[in-house]
C-alpha cells in the first residue's frame, strides 16, 4: 500500500495548474481595476442622466385671483379666478445636453452612451495597468505599441557604425574629453535604454546649438538639419533619427527584444561619442 504522503503530494503539472502565474495575477488585478472604474463611471453617468431628466421636468404654478365688488343696497360679491402656469427650463445646446436632456432621444440611447463611456474608461485603465495599449472590440482593433525588434535595432546600428562621417571620427585618433555615457552605470535594462534616449536628445541639441542651429527645434528634425549644414552625412542622420524613434517607443513602454537591447547599446555608444566629438570640434571651430 502506498504511503499516504505520496498519495496526497501534488504532481508538478498539478502545481503549475493550481498556482496562477505572476502574469495571470497581474491581468486579473488589471481586469478588477477596470471593472471597478467602469462601474463607477456608469453610476456617475446614470446620476447625470437622472439629474438632467429632473431639471428638464416642467414645473406647474397655480395662481388664484380674488375680486370683490360692492353695490349700493346689495351684499358684496366675491369672485375668484384660478390660473395654472406651466414653465420649463431652457434647452442645453451642447452635445452632452442634447444627448442627456429629455426629448433629445429615447432613454435607451442615453443608457447606451453611458455604457460605452464606462467601457472605454475601464479599457483605458486596464491597458495602462498592463502597459499594453492595444484594444480590440469586435471587428475594430487598435494595435498595441509595436515591439522594438532585432531587425530594426540592427538597421540602426549598421547605419550609424558604417557611416563615413562616423568612421572618420573613429579613425581620427584618441577620444577627446567627453562625459561618460550614463546608461553604462544604470543596472535596470529598461531604465538604461530610457537613459540612452535622454542622453541622445541632450547631445543632439548641444551639437545643433554649437553649429548655429536653433536648440529648440523638433528633435526628429535635428539630424536632417545637421546633414543639411554638412555636419553629418545622410546615412548618420538617418541612423540617428531612427535611434531617436526607437527611444521614443521604449519610453512609451514598447517591449524590446533581447538581441535588440544589445544592438541599441552598441549603436548608442558610437552615436554618443560621435556627437560629443563633433560638438568638441565645433567649439574649436573645426566644424562648419
C-alpha positions in Angstrom: 0.0 0.0 0.0 1.4 3.4 -0.9 2.3 5.9 1.7 -0.4 8.4 2.4 2.0 11.4 2.0 2.9 10.2 -1.5 -0.8 9.9 -2.4 -1.5 13.4 -1.3 1.6 15.1 -2.8 0.6 17.0 -6.0 2.5 16.4 -9.2 4.4 19.1 -11.0 1.6 19.6 -13.5 -0.9 19.9 -10.7 1.2 22.6 -9.0 1.6 24.5 -12.3 -2.2 24.3 -12.9 -3.3 25.2 -9.4 -0.8 28.1 -8.8 -1.6 31.1 -11.0 1.4 32.7 -12.7 2.6 36.2 -12.0 1.3 37.3 -15.4 -2.1 35.8 -14.8 -2.4 37.5 -11.4 -1.3 40.8 -12.9 -4.0 40.5 -15.6 -6.6 39.6 -13.0 -5.8 42.7 -11.0 -6.0 44.8 -14.1 -9.4 43.4 -15.0 -10.7 44.0 -11.5 -9.5 47.6 -11.6 -11.1 48.1 -15.0 -14.4 46.7 -13.7 -14.4 49.0 -10.7 -13.7 52.0 -12.9 -16.3 51.0 -15.4 -19.0 50.6 -12.6 -18.1 53.9 -11.0 -18.3 55.8 -14.4 -21.6 54.1 -15.3 -23.1 55.1 -11.9 -22.0 58.7 -12.4 -23.4 58.7 -15.9 -26.8 57.4 -14.6 -26.8 60.1 -11.9 -26.2 62.7 -14.6 -29.0 61.3 -16.7 -31.4 61.3 -13.7 -30.4 64.8 -12.8 -30.9 66.1 -16.4 -34.3 64.5 -16.6 -35.3 66.1 -13.2 -34.1 69.5 -14.2 -35.9 69.4 -17.5 -39.2 68.3 -16.0 -41.8 71.1 -16.5 -43.0 72.8 -13.3 -46.6 73.9 -12.6 -47.6 77.1 -10.8 -51.2 77.9 -9.7 -52.3 81.5 -9.2 -55.6 82.5 -7.5 -57.0 86.0 -8.2 -59.8 87.2 -5.9 -62.1 90.1 -6.9 -64.8 91.7 -4.7 -67.5 94.1 -5.7 -70.0 96.1 -3.6 -73.2 97.6 -4.9 -75.4 100.1 -3.1 -78.1 98.3 -1.1 -76.8 94.9 -2.1 -74.5 92.4 -0.5 -70.9 92.3 -1.8 -69.8 89.6 -4.1 -66.5 87.8 -4.3 -65.1 86.3 -7.5 -62.2 84.0 -7.5 -60.2 83.2 -10.7 -57.6 80.4 -10.7 -54.9 80.1 -13.4 -52.3 77.4 -14.0 -48.9 78.3 -15.5 -46.5 75.6 -16.8 -42.8 76.5 -17.1 -39.8 74.6 -18.4 -36.1 75.3 -18.3 -34.3 76.4 -21.5 -32.7 73.6 -23.6 -29.0 73.0 -23.5 -27.5 73.3 -27.0 -24.3 71.4 -26.2 -23.8 67.8 -27.3 -24.0 66.5 -23.7 -27.2 68.5 -23.2 -28.8 67.2 -26.4 -27.8 63.6 -25.6 -28.8 63.5 -21.9 -31.6 66.0 -22.0 -35.2 64.9 -22.1 -36.6 65.0 -25.6 -33.2 64.6 -27.1 -33.6 60.9 -27.7 -35.0 57.7 -26.2 -33.8 56.7 -22.8 -32.2 53.6 -24.4 -29.8 55.9 -26.3 -28.7 57.6 -23.1 -28.1 54.3 -21.5 -26.0 53.1 -24.4 -23.9 56.2 -24.4 -23.3 55.8 -20.6 -22.4 52.1 -21.1 -20.0 53.0 -23.9 -18.2 55.7 -21.8 -17.9 53.3 -18.9 -16.5 50.5 -21.1 -13.9 52.9 -22.6 -12.8 54.1 -19.2 -12.4 50.6 -17.9 -10.5 49.5 -21.0 -8.2 52.5 -20.7 -7.4 51.7 -17.1 -6.7 48.0 -17.9 -4.4 48.8 -20.8 -2.4 51.4 -18.7 -2.2 48.9 -15.8 -0.8 46.2 -18.1 1.4 48.5 -20.1 -0.3 47.2 -23.3 -2.1 49.8 -25.4 -3.8 47.6 -27.9 -7.6 47.3 -27.7 -9.8 45.0 -29.8 -13.6 45.3 -29.7 -15.3 43.0 -32.2 -14.1 43.8 -35.7 -12.4 47.1 -34.6 -8.8 46.8 -33.5 -6.3 49.4 -32.2 -2.9 47.6 -32.3 -0.6 47.7 -29.3 2.6 49.6 -29.4 5.0 47.7 -31.7 7.9 46.0 -30.1 11.5 47.1 -30.8 12.7 44.2 -32.9 16.2 42.9 -33.5 15.9 43.8 -37.2 15.1 47.4 -36.5 17.9 47.7 -34.0 20.4 46.1 -36.4 19.5 48.5 -39.2 20.1 51.5 -36.8 23.4 50.0 -35.6 24.6 49.5 -39.2 23.6 52.9 -40.4 25.5 54.6 -37.5 28.6 52.4 -37.3 29.1 52.3 -41.1 28.5 55.9 -41.7 31.5 57.6 -43.5 31.4 60.5 -41.1 31.3 58.3 -38.0 34.1 56.1 -39.4 36.2 59.2 -40.0 35.7 60.3 -36.4 36.5 56.8 -35.0 39.8 56.8 -37.0 40.7 60.3 -36.1 42.8 59.5 -33.1 42.1 59.1 -29.3 38.8 60.3 -28.0 38.6 63.8 -26.8 37.3 64.7 -23.3 33.6 63.8 -23.1 31.0 62.9 -20.5 30.9 59.2 -19.7 27.6 57.8 -21.1 25.2 57.4 -18.2 23.5 54.3 -19.5 26.6 52.2 -18.6 26.1 53.0 -14.9 22.4 52.0 -14.8 21.7 48.4 -13.8 18.0 48.3 -14.8 17.8 47.3 -18.5 14.7 49.4 -19.3 15.9 52.5 -17.4 19.2 52.1 -19.1 17.6 52.3 -22.6 15.5 55.3 -21.5 18.7 57.0 -20.3 20.1 56.5 -23.9 17.1 58.4 -25.3 17.6 61.2 -22.8 21.4 61.5 -23.5 20.9 61.3 -27.2 18.5 64.2 -27.2 20.8 66.3 -25.0 23.8 65.7 -27.3 21.9 66.3 -30.5 20.6 69.7 -29.1 24.1 70.6 -27.9 25.6 69.9 -31.3 22.8 71.8 -33.1 23.4 74.8 -30.8 27.2 74.7 -31.3 26.9 74.9 -35.1 24.4 77.8 -35.0 21.1 76.0 -35.2 18.1 76.6 -33.0 18.4 74.3 -30.0 14.6 74.1 -29.5 13.6 72.8 -32.9 11.7 69.4 -33.1 14.2 66.7 -32.1 13.5 64.5 -35.1 14.3 67.3 -37.4 17.8 68.0 -36.0 19.6 65.1 -37.7 18.4 66.2 -41.1 19.3 69.9 -40.3 22.8 68.8 -39.3 23.1 66.9 -42.5 22.0 69.9 -44.5 24.6 72.0 -42.7 27.3 69.5 -43.6 27.9 68.4 -40.1 26.7 64.8 -40.6 26.4 62.7 -43.7 22.9 61.5 -44.7 23.5 57.9 -43.5 24.4 59.0 -40.0 21.5 61.4 -40.0 19.1 58.6 -40.9 20.6 56.3 -38.2 20.3 59.0 -35.5 16.7 59.8 -36.4 15.8 56.1 -36.3 17.6 55.7 -33.0 15.5 58.6 -31.5 12.3 56.9 -32.8 13.3 53.6 -31.2 14.0 55.5 -28.0 10.5 57.2 -28.1 8.9 53.8 -28.4 10.9 52.4 -25.5 9.9 55.4 -23.3 6.3 54.8 -24.3 6.5 51.3 -22.9 7.3 49.2 -26.0 8.8 45.7 -25.4 12.4 45.3 -26.5 13.7 42.0 -27.9 16.8 40.7 -26.1 19.2 41.0 -29.1 17.7 44.4 -29.9 18.7 45.6 -26.5 22.4 44.9 -27.2 22.3 46.4 -30.7 20.8 49.6 -29.4 23.6 49.9 -26.8 26.3 49.4 -29.4 24.7 52.0 -31.7 24.3 54.4 -28.8 27.9 54.0 -27.7 29.1 55.0 -31.2 26.4 57.7 -31.7 27.0 59.5 -28.4 30.8 59.5 -28.9 30.4 60.9 -32.5 28.0 63.6 -31.4 30.3 64.6 -28.5 33.3 64.7 -30.7 31.6 66.8 -33.3 30.5 69.3 -30.7 34.0 69.5 -29.3 35.4 70.2 -32.8 32.6 72.7 -33.4 33.6 74.6 -30.2 37.1 74.7 -31.6 35.9 76.0 -34.9 36.7 72.8 -36.9 33.1 72.0 -37.9 31.0 74.3 -40.2 
